[in-house]
């Protein structure tokens, strides 16, 4: 269940990134956190 919740949150972050909302609100660091979290989530939650 946490695996699917992570990918839901990741999808929202990606949508906001491509929309430009993250840059306007100075939250681009969320993309870096998402990129760093992908592999551990896949390994430990799957």
PDB file of N, CA, C, O and CB in Angstrom:
ATOM      1  N   UNK A   1       0.827  -1.197   0.000  1.00  0.00           N
ATOM      2  CA  UNK A   1       0.000   0.000   0.000  1.00  0.00           C
ATOM      3  C   UNK A   1       0.872   1.261   0.000  1.00  0.00           C
ATOM      4  O   UNK A   1       0.567   2.230  -0.697  1.00  0.00           O
ATOM      5  CB  UNK A   1      -0.941  -0.002   1.216  1.00  0.00           C
ATOM      6  N   UNK A   2       1.960   1.245   0.787  1.00  0.00           N
ATOM      7  CA  UNK A   2       2.865   2.399   0.803  1.00  0.00           C
ATOM      8  C   UNK A   2       3.522   2.605  -0.560  1.00  0.00           C
ATOM      9  O   UNK A   2       3.807   3.734  -0.959  1.00  0.00           O
ATOM     10  CB  UNK A   2       3.943   2.217   1.882  1.00  0.00           C
ATOM     11  N   UNK A   3       3.756   1.507  -1.265  1.00  0.00           N
ATOM     12  CA  UNK A   3       4.355   1.583  -2.591  1.00  0.00           C
ATOM     13  C   UNK A   3       3.476   2.404  -3.534  1.00  0.00           C
ATOM     14  O   UNK A   3       3.968   3.265  -4.263  1.00  0.00           O
ATOM     15  CB  UNK A   3       4.579   0.174  -3.159  1.00  0.00           C
ATOM     16  N   UNK A   4       2.183   2.129  -3.511  1.00  0.00           N
ATOM     17  CA  UNK A   4       1.259   2.855  -4.389  1.00  0.00           C
ATOM     18  C   UNK A   4       1.051   4.288  -3.924  1.00  0.00           C
ATOM     19  O   UNK A   4       0.854   5.182  -4.747  1.00  0.00           O
ATOM     20  CB  UNK A   4      -0.085   2.136  -4.456  1.00  0.00           C
ATOM     21  N   UNK A   5       1.092   4.517  -2.637  1.00  0.00           N
ATOM     22  CA  UNK A   5       0.978   5.883  -2.114  1.00  0.00           C
ATOM     23  C   UNK A   5       2.179   6.711  -2.550  1.00  0.00           C
ATOM     24  O   UNK A   5       2.035   7.884  -2.895  1.00  0.00           O
ATOM     25  CB  UNK A   5       0.863   5.873  -0.569  1.00  0.00           C
ATOM     26  N   UNK A   6       3.373   6.100  -2.537  1.00  0.00           N
ATOM     27  CA  UNK A   6       4.571   6.813  -2.992  1.00  0.00           C
ATOM     28  C   UNK A   6       4.426   7.226  -4.449  1.00  0.00           C
ATOM     29  O   UNK A   6       4.731   8.362  -4.812  1.00  0.00           O
ATOM     30  CB  UNK A   6       5.826   5.939  -2.810  1.00  0.00           C
ATOM     31  N   UNK A   7       3.962   6.305  -5.278  1.00  0.00           N
ATOM     32  CA  UNK A   7       3.842   6.633  -6.701  1.00  0.00           C
ATOM     33  C   UNK A   7       2.727   7.630  -6.976  1.00  0.00           C
ATOM     34  O   UNK A   7       2.802   8.372  -7.956  1.00  0.00           O
ATOM     35  CB  UNK A   7       3.603   5.376  -7.504  1.00  0.00           C
ATOM     36  N   UNK A   8       1.725   7.669  -6.165  1.00  0.00           N
ATOM     37  CA  UNK A   8       0.702   8.702  -6.293  1.00  0.00           C
ATOM     38  C   UNK A   8       1.308  10.075  -5.983  1.00  0.00           C
ATOM     39  O   UNK A   8       1.092  11.039  -6.718  1.00  0.00           O
ATOM     40  CB  UNK A   8      -0.495   8.406  -5.350  1.00  0.00           C
ATOM     41  N   UNK A   9       2.062  10.149  -4.896  1.00  0.00           N
ATOM     42  CA  UNK A   9       2.721  11.407  -4.527  1.00  0.00           C
ATOM     43  C   UNK A   9       3.742  11.795  -5.589  1.00  0.00           C
ATOM     44  O   UNK A   9       3.861  12.970  -5.938  1.00  0.00           O
ATOM     45  CB  UNK A   9       3.405  11.285  -3.144  1.00  0.00           C
ATOM     46  N   UNK A  10       4.482  10.808  -6.108  1.00  0.00           N
ATOM     47  CA  UNK A  10       5.465  11.084  -7.155  1.00  0.00           C
ATOM     48  C   UNK A  10       4.786  11.639  -8.406  1.00  0.00           C
ATOM     49  O   UNK A  10       5.308  12.550  -9.048  1.00  0.00           O
ATOM     50  CB  UNK A  10       6.253   9.810  -7.501  1.00  0.00           C
ATOM     51  N   UNK A  11       3.641  11.096  -8.743  1.00  0.00           N
ATOM     52  CA  UNK A  11       2.908  11.595  -9.906  1.00  0.00           C
ATOM     53  C   UNK A  11       2.455  13.027  -9.724  1.00  0.00           C
ATOM     54  O   UNK A  11       2.503  13.821 -10.663  1.00  0.00           O
ATOM     55  CB  UNK A  11       1.713  10.720 -10.184  1.00  0.00           C
ATOM     56  N   UNK A  12       2.017  13.362  -8.528  1.00  0.00           N
ATOM     57  CA  UNK A  12       1.602  14.740  -8.247  1.00  0.00           C
ATOM     58  C   UNK A  12       2.801  15.688  -8.335  1.00  0.00           C
ATOM     59  O   UNK A  12       2.698  16.775  -8.905  1.00  0.00           O
ATOM     60  CB  UNK A  12       0.943  14.836  -6.846  1.00  0.00           C
ATOM     61  N   UNK A  13       3.932  15.274  -7.773  1.00  0.00           N
ATOM     62  CA  UNK A  13       5.131  16.114  -7.822  1.00  0.00           C
ATOM     63  C   UNK A  13       5.587  16.312  -9.259  1.00  0.00           C
ATOM     64  O   UNK A  13       5.967  17.420  -9.639  1.00  0.00           O
ATOM     65  CB  UNK A  13       6.263  15.494  -6.987  1.00  0.00           C
ATOM     66  N   UNK A  14       5.556  15.252 -10.064  1.00  0.00           N
ATOM     67  CA  UNK A  14       5.933  15.387 -11.471  1.00  0.00           C
ATOM     68  C   UNK A  14       4.984  16.311 -12.223  1.00  0.00           C
ATOM     69  O   UNK A  14       5.423  17.127 -13.034  1.00  0.00           O
ATOM     70  CB  UNK A  14       5.964  14.021 -12.142  1.00  0.00           C
ATOM     71  N   UNK A  15       3.705  16.189 -11.963  1.00  0.00           N
ATOM     72  CA  UNK A  15       2.734  17.066 -12.607  1.00  0.00           C
ATOM     73  C   UNK A  15       3.010  18.530 -12.250  1.00  0.00           C
ATOM     74  O   UNK A  15       2.997  19.399 -13.122  1.00  0.00           O
ATOM     75  CB  UNK A  15       1.302  16.675 -12.198  1.00  0.00           C
ATOM     76  N   UNK A  16       3.258  18.793 -10.977  1.00  0.00           N
ATOM     77  CA  UNK A  16       3.525  20.163 -10.546  1.00  0.00           C
ATOM     78  C   UNK A  16       4.850  20.670 -11.103  1.00  0.00           C
ATOM     79  O   UNK A  16       4.992  21.865 -11.360  1.00  0.00           O
ATOM     80  CB  UNK A  16       3.531  20.247  -9.022  1.00  0.00           C
ATOM     81  N   UNK A  17       5.814  19.787 -11.291  1.00  0.00           N
ATOM     82  CA  UNK A  17       7.098  20.175 -11.877  1.00  0.00           C
ATOM     83  C   UNK A  17       6.911  20.617 -13.323  1.00  0.00           C
ATOM     84  O   UNK A  17       7.380  21.685 -13.717  1.00  0.00           O
ATOM     85  CB  UNK A  17       8.104  19.011 -11.801  1.00  0.00           C
ATOM     86  N   UNK A  18       6.226  19.798 -14.109  1.00  0.00           N
ATOM     87  CA  UNK A  18       6.054  20.118 -15.525  1.00  0.00           C
ATOM     88  C   UNK A  18       5.077  21.267 -15.727  1.00  0.00           C
ATOM     89  O   UNK A  18       5.083  21.916 -16.773  1.00  0.00           O
ATOM     90  CB  UNK A  18       5.573  18.894 -16.288  1.00  0.00           C
ATOM     91  N   UNK A  19       4.258  21.512 -14.749  1.00  0.00           N
ATOM     92  CA  UNK A  19       3.333  22.637 -14.792  1.00  0.00           C
ATOM     93  C   UNK A  19       4.033  23.963 -14.477  1.00  0.00           C
ATOM     94  O   UNK A  19       3.538  25.026 -14.850  1.00  0.00           O
ATOM     95  CB  UNK A  19       2.190  22.407 -13.812  1.00  0.00           C
ATOM     96  N   UNK A  20       5.178  23.905 -13.797  1.00  0.00           N
ATOM     97  CA  UNK A  20       5.910  25.099 -13.418  1.00  0.00           C
ATOM     98  C   UNK A  20       5.573  25.598 -12.024  1.00  0.00           C
ATOM     99  O   UNK A  20       6.125  26.604 -11.578  1.00  0.00           O
ATOM    100  CB  UNK A  20       5.649  26.177 -14.405  1.00  0.00           C
ATOM    101  N   UNK A  21       4.689  24.920 -11.342  1.00  0.00           N
ATOM    102  CA  UNK A  21       4.245  25.367 -10.021  1.00  0.00           C
ATOM    103  C   UNK A  21       5.365  25.266  -8.994  1.00  0.00           C
ATOM    104  O   UNK A  21       5.495  26.134  -8.130  1.00  0.00           O
ATOM    105  CB  UNK A  21       3.041  24.548  -9.559  1.00  0.00           C
ATOM    106  N   UNK A  22       6.177  24.213  -9.081  1.00  0.00           N
ATOM    107  CA  UNK A  22       7.266  24.044  -8.116  1.00  0.00           C
ATOM    108  C   UNK A  22       8.288  25.170  -8.234  1.00  0.00           C
ATOM    109  O   UNK A  22       8.768  25.674  -7.218  1.00  0.00           O
ATOM    110  CB  UNK A  22       7.954  22.690  -8.319  1.00  0.00           C
ATOM    111  N   UNK A  23       8.623  25.569  -9.450  1.00  0.00           N
ATOM    112  CA  UNK A  23       9.609  26.639  -9.647  1.00  0.00           C
ATOM    113  C   UNK A  23       9.067  27.982  -9.152  1.00  0.00           C
ATOM    114  O   UNK A  23       9.796  28.763  -8.539  1.00  0.00           O
ATOM    115  CB  UNK A  23       9.999  26.742 -11.136  1.00  0.00           C
ATOM    116  N   UNK A  24       7.798  28.244  -9.418  1.00  0.00           N
ATOM    117  CA  UNK A  24       7.211  29.514  -8.968  1.00  0.00           C
ATOM    118  C   UNK A  24       7.183  29.613  -7.454  1.00  0.00           C
ATOM    119  O   UNK A  24       7.295  30.708  -6.904  1.00  0.00           O
ATOM    120  CB  UNK A  24       5.797  29.672  -9.519  1.00  0.00           C
ATOM    121  N   UNK A  25       7.034  28.486  -6.772  1.00  0.00           N
ATOM    122  CA  UNK A  25       6.954  28.497  -5.314  1.00  0.00           C
ATOM    123  C   UNK A  25       8.254  28.052  -4.642  1.00  0.00           C
ATOM    124  O   UNK A  25       8.268  27.746  -3.450  1.00  0.00           O
ATOM    125  CB  UNK A  25       5.822  27.607  -4.861  1.00  0.00           C
ATOM    126  N   UNK A  26       9.350  28.016  -5.415  1.00  0.00           N
ATOM    127  CA  UNK A  26      10.678  27.686  -4.915  1.00  0.00           C
ATOM    128  C   UNK A  26      10.693  26.318  -4.213  1.00  0.00           C
ATOM    129  O   UNK A  26      11.273  26.176  -3.136  1.00  0.00           O
ATOM    130  CB  UNK A  26      11.162  28.778  -3.955  1.00  0.00           C
ATOM    131  N   UNK A  27      10.065  25.334  -4.818  1.00  0.00           N
ATOM    132  CA  UNK A  27      10.000  23.982  -4.260  1.00  0.00           C
ATOM    133  C   UNK A  27      10.622  22.942  -5.191  1.00  0.00           C
ATOM    134  O   UNK A  27      10.261  21.767  -5.131  1.00  0.00           O
ATOM    135  CB  UNK A  27       8.554  23.609  -3.969  1.00  0.00           C
ATOM    136  N   UNK A  28      11.551  23.363  -6.048  1.00  0.00           N
ATOM    137  CA  UNK A  28      12.179  22.434  -6.972  1.00  0.00           C
ATOM    138  C   UNK A  28      12.977  21.361  -6.246  1.00  0.00           C
ATOM    139  O   UNK A  28      13.260  20.313  -6.826  1.00  0.00           O
ATOM    140  CB  UNK A  28      13.076  23.183  -7.928  1.00  0.00           C
ATOM    141  N   UNK A  29      13.341  21.593  -5.004  1.00  0.00           N
ATOM    142  CA  UNK A  29      14.091  20.600  -4.236  1.00  0.00           C
ATOM    143  C   UNK A  29      13.277  19.320  -4.042  1.00  0.00           C
ATOM    144  O   UNK A  29      13.843  18.260  -3.774  1.00  0.00           O
ATOM    145  CB  UNK A  29      14.497  21.176  -2.875  1.00  0.00           C
ATOM    146  N   UNK A  30      11.950  19.414  -4.174  1.00  0.00           N
ATOM    147  CA  UNK A  30      11.121  18.219  -4.063  1.00  0.00           C
ATOM    148  C   UNK A  30      11.448  17.211  -5.165  1.00  0.00           C
ATOM    149  O   UNK A  30      11.335  16.003  -4.952  1.00  0.00           O
ATOM    150  CB  UNK A  30       9.640  18.596  -4.118  1.00  0.00           C
ATOM    151  N   UNK A  31      11.849  17.697  -6.338  1.00  0.00           N
ATOM    152  CA  UNK A  31      12.235  16.795  -7.417  1.00  0.00           C
ATOM    153  C   UNK A  31      13.491  16.020  -7.046  1.00  0.00           C
ATOM    154  O   UNK A  31      13.602  14.835  -7.359  1.00  0.00           O
ATOM    155  CB  UNK A  31      12.456  17.575  -8.716  1.00  0.00           C
ATOM    156  N   UNK A  32      14.435  16.675  -6.384  1.00  0.00           N
ATOM    157  CA  UNK A  32      15.659  15.989  -5.957  1.00  0.00           C
ATOM    158  C   UNK A  32      15.357  14.940  -4.893  1.00  0.00           C
ATOM    159  O   UNK A  32      15.923  13.847  -4.912  1.00  0.00           O
ATOM    160  CB  UNK A  32      16.681  16.999  -5.421  1.00  0.00           C
ATOM    161  N   UNK A  33      14.469  15.274  -3.973  1.00  0.00           N
ATOM    162  CA  UNK A  33      14.075  14.309  -2.934  1.00  0.00           C
ATOM    163  C   UNK A  33      13.372  13.123  -3.580  1.00  0.00           C
ATOM    164  O   UNK A  33      13.614  11.975  -3.205  1.00  0.00           O
ATOM    165  CB  UNK A  33      13.150  14.976  -1.872  1.00  0.00           C
ATOM    166  N   UNK A  34      12.520  13.391  -4.531  1.00  0.00           N
ATOM    167  CA  UNK A  34      11.817  12.316  -5.231  1.00  0.00           C
ATOM    168  C   UNK A  34      12.792  11.421  -5.976  1.00  0.00           C
ATOM    169  O   UNK A  34      12.667  10.197  -5.929  1.00  0.00           O
ATOM    170  CB  UNK A  34      10.789  12.894  -6.204  1.00  0.00           C
ATOM    171  N   UNK A  35      13.759  12.013  -6.661  1.00  0.00           N
ATOM    172  CA  UNK A  35      14.739  11.223  -7.409  1.00  0.00           C
ATOM    173  C   UNK A  35      15.578  10.359  -6.477  1.00  0.00           C
ATOM    174  O   UNK A  35      15.894   9.217  -6.810  1.00  0.00           O
ATOM    175  CB  UNK A  35      15.648  12.139  -8.230  1.00  0.00           C
ATOM    176  N   UNK A  36      15.942  10.888  -5.318  1.00  0.00           N
ATOM    177  CA  UNK A  36      16.748  10.120  -4.370  1.00  0.00           C
ATOM    178  C   UNK A  36      15.934   9.022  -3.701  1.00  0.00           C
ATOM    179  O   UNK A  36      16.506   8.036  -3.236  1.00  0.00           O
ATOM    180  CB  UNK A  36      17.338  11.042  -3.313  1.00  0.00           C
ATOM    181  N   UNK A  37      14.638   9.163  -3.641  1.00  0.00           N
ATOM    182  CA  UNK A  37      13.796   8.211  -2.923  1.00  0.00           C
ATOM    183  C   UNK A  37      13.269   7.073  -3.797  1.00  0.00           C
ATOM    184  O   UNK A  37      12.748   6.091  -3.269  1.00  0.00           O
ATOM    185  CB  UNK A  37      12.643   8.935  -2.309  1.00  0.00           C
ATOM    186  N   UNK A  38      13.390   7.181  -5.094  1.00  0.00           N
ATOM    187  CA  UNK A  38      12.780   6.183  -5.975  1.00  0.00           C
ATOM    188  C   UNK A  38      13.373   4.790  -5.752  1.00  0.00           C
ATOM    189  O   UNK A  38      12.627   3.834  -5.538  1.00  0.00           O
ATOM    190  CB  UNK A  38      12.957   6.595  -7.435  1.00  0.00           C
ATOM    191  N   UNK A  39      14.683   4.663  -5.800  1.00  0.00           N
ATOM    192  CA  UNK A  39      15.284   3.331  -5.702  1.00  0.00           C
ATOM    193  C   UNK A  39      15.088   2.685  -4.344  1.00  0.00           C
ATOM    194  O   UNK A  39      14.750   1.502  -4.298  1.00  0.00           O
ATOM    195  CB  UNK A  39      16.748   3.410  -6.001  1.00  0.00           C
ATOM    196  N   UNK A  40      15.282   3.395  -3.225  1.00  0.00           N
ATOM    197  CA  UNK A  40      14.990   2.745  -1.942  1.00  0.00           C
ATOM    198  C   UNK A  40      13.535   2.302  -1.807  1.00  0.00           C
ATOM    199  O   UNK A  40      13.252   1.245  -1.244  1.00  0.00           O
ATOM    200  CB  UNK A  40      15.330   3.681  -0.811  1.00  0.00           C
ATOM    201  N   UNK A  41      12.630   3.104  -2.317  1.00  0.00           N
ATOM    202  CA  UNK A  41      11.210   2.729  -2.235  1.00  0.00           C
ATOM    203  C   UNK A  41      10.942   1.472  -3.048  1.00  0.00           C
ATOM    204  O   UNK A  41      10.225   0.579  -2.594  1.00  0.00           O
ATOM    205  CB  UNK A  41      10.310   3.883  -2.730  1.00  0.00           C
ATOM    206  N   UNK A  42      11.505   1.395  -4.232  1.00  0.00           N
ATOM    207  CA  UNK A  42      11.286   0.211  -5.076  1.00  0.00           C
ATOM    208  C   UNK A  42      11.893  -1.026  -4.426  1.00  0.00           C
ATOM    209  O   UNK A  42      11.297  -2.103  -4.466  1.00  0.00           O
ATOM    210  CB  UNK A  42      11.890   0.424  -6.482  1.00  0.00           C
ATOM    211  N   UNK A  43      13.072  -0.881  -3.828  1.00  0.00           N
ATOM    212  CA  UNK A  43      13.747  -2.037  -3.238  1.00  0.00           C
ATOM    213  C   UNK A  43      13.057  -2.494  -1.951  1.00  0.00           C
ATOM    214  O   UNK A  43      12.853  -3.694  -1.762  1.00  0.00           O
ATOM    215  CB  UNK A  43      15.213  -1.702  -2.955  1.00  0.00           C
ATOM    216  N   UNK A  44      12.693  -1.565  -1.065  1.00  0.00           N
ATOM    217  CA  UNK A  44      12.214  -1.952   0.255  1.00  0.00           C
ATOM    218  C   UNK A  44      10.700  -2.066   0.380  1.00  0.00           C
ATOM    219  O   UNK A  44      10.216  -2.745   1.286  1.00  0.00           O
ATOM    220  CB  UNK A  44      12.701  -0.981   1.248  1.00  0.00           C
ATOM    221  N   UNK A  45       9.939  -1.425  -0.499  1.00  0.00           N
ATOM    222  CA  UNK A  45       8.485  -1.477  -0.345  1.00  0.00           C
ATOM    223  C   UNK A  45       7.818  -2.443  -1.338  1.00  0.00           C
ATOM    224  O   UNK A  45       6.637  -2.752  -1.181  1.00  0.00           O
ATOM    225  CB  UNK A  45       7.902  -0.084  -0.518  1.00  0.00           C
ATOM    226  N   UNK A  46       8.522  -2.906  -2.317  1.00  0.00           N
ATOM    227  CA  UNK A  46       7.898  -3.804  -3.293  1.00  0.00           C
ATOM    228  C   UNK A  46       7.902  -5.221  -2.807  1.00  0.00           C
ATOM    229  O   UNK A  46       7.417  -6.113  -3.502  1.00  0.00           O
ATOM    230  CB  UNK A  46       8.602  -3.722  -4.627  1.00  0.00           C
TER     231      UNK A  46
END
